[in-house]
């Protein structure tokens, strides 16, 4: 079990890093294989901006 330097890796061991890499690649492949329609970047950003603005407005109403 090889230890990794925390300055260079967020994982403690090479096994943890490899497990994450395997999981991540599977998630990316699943997304690429998905039959769901693509969502344009501008639409996603507009939705995120709206969510952020709603949270900011709610915080302002609460005095924060």
C-alpha positions in Angstrom: 0.0 0.0 0.0 1.9 3.1 -1.2 1.4 6.3 0.7 1.0 9.5 -1.3 2.4 12.9 -0.5 -0.5 15.2 0.6 1.1 18.1 -1.2 0.6 16.3 -4.5 -2.5 14.2 -3.9 -5.8 14.4 -2.0 -5.7 10.6 -1.5 -3.7 8.9 1.2 -2.8 5.8 -0.8 -2.3 4.8 -4.4 -5.2 2.3 -4.0 -7.5 5.2 -3.0 -6.4 7.2 -6.0 -6.9 4.3 -8.4 -10.3 3.5 -7.0 -11.4 7.1 -7.5 -10.0 7.1 -11.0 -11.9 4.0 -11.9 -15.1 5.5 -10.4 -14.6 8.8 -12.1 -14.0 7.2 -15.5 -17.2 5.1 -15.1 -19.2 8.2 -14.3 -17.9 10.1 -17.4 -18.6 7.1 -19.6 -22.1 6.7 -18.2 -22.7 10.4 -19.0 -21.4 10.0 -22.5 -23.5 6.9 -23.1 -26.7 8.6 -21.6 -29.6 8.9 -24.0 -30.6 12.2 -22.2 -30.6 15.2 -24.4 -27.6 17.6 -24.0 -28.3 20.8 -22.2 -26.6 23.9 -23.7 -24.0 25.6 -21.5 -25.9 29.0 -21.6 -29.0 27.3 -20.3 -27.2 25.6 -17.4 -25.5 28.9 -16.4 -28.8 30.8 -16.5 -30.4 28.2 -14.2 -27.4 28.4 -11.8 -27.4 32.2 -11.8 -31.1 32.1 -11.0 -30.6 29.7 -8.1 -27.7 31.8 -6.7 -29.8 35.0 -6.9 -32.7 33.3 -5.1 -30.4 32.3 -2.3 -28.8 35.8 -2.1 -32.3 37.4 -2.0 -33.4 35.0 0.8 -30.2 35.8 2.8 -30.9 39.5 2.3 -34.4 39.1 3.6 -33.1 37.3 6.7 -30.7 40.1 7.4 -27.6 38.2 6.4 
